[in-house]
Amino acid sequence: MTERWFDYPNIDPVAISLGPLQIHWYGIMYLIGFGAAWWLGKYRARKSYTPLQELQVADLVFWCALGVVIGGRLGYVFFYNFEKFLEDPIWLFKVWTGGMSFHGGLIGVIVAMWLYGRSLGLKFFQIADFVAPLVPIGLGTGRLGNFIGGELWGKVTDVPWAMIFPRDPLAAARHPSQLYQFALEGVALFCILWFFSRKPRPRMMVSGLFLLCYGIFRILVEFVREPDAHIGYLAWGWLTEGQLLSMPMVIIGLLFIGWGWKFHQGEQVQSTAKASKS
């Protein structure tokens, strides 16, 4: 048997416990992600080519946070566990039991961006291209929350960095796939998008790059991530729900990049005229 290099750092998923009130690390990671988006958004808003004023960033982050939470929960219920919802519709509101979907959260954020942009008289991709580089920090901290909670682990493996998660009924050495996602969806995606968006780009291209890179990263990690037990593989002994939902992101991302390059060359991603505060 291959000797393992690391043991899972068995961290209590409850960060603060005050009587019946428990604050979990997963929730704290969400707050860190939203806080980072606000701080980075204020920095981006100072650029002359961005459409928002600094004071508008807080409102944008608030609406996107609502989209993440509502969309993420609805996405998990309807994409991953609809049968349980049919058995117990009240379970939809039991968010403390866990269960959030990135793809559902993405849909929620898209709706929030459209509504907020409409209230300011801005085009959708002016908002979307502004928001895209702010998202990966939250994705990364969310995956750290999964790791601390000892959930969404990877497949059984004999790689030296495999870990045994205490909640795993098999007590098997597994890929720490949460850390892979932290590195790809968090660190790598942030670096790519932040570097790419440091100067004006054709509209749609920043959003397209986000969809393309996230879709590729998620599809790759799904090969070593344990699928949801009640779903398993959808086909061919390897296709997962996460891969199926991510494939359209890759295609749409490529279309956005090509569309932006062809039709928006010479046009800044964001309008140089700042939106007036409504």
Secondary structure, 3 states (H helix, E strand, C coil): CCCCCCCCCCCCCEEEEECCEEEEHHHHHHHHHHHHHHHHHHHHHCCCCCCCCHHHHHHHHHHHHHHHHHHHHHHHHHHHCHHHHHHCHHHHHCHHHCCCCHHHHHHHHHHHHHHHHHHHCCCHHHHHHHHHHHHHHHHHHHHHHHHHCCCCCECECCCCCCEECCCCCCCCEECCHHHHHHHHHHHHHHHHHHHHCCCCCCCCHHHHHHHHHHHHHHHHHHCCECCCCCCCCCECCCECHHHHHHHHHHHHHHHHHHHHHHHCCCCCCCCCCCCCCC
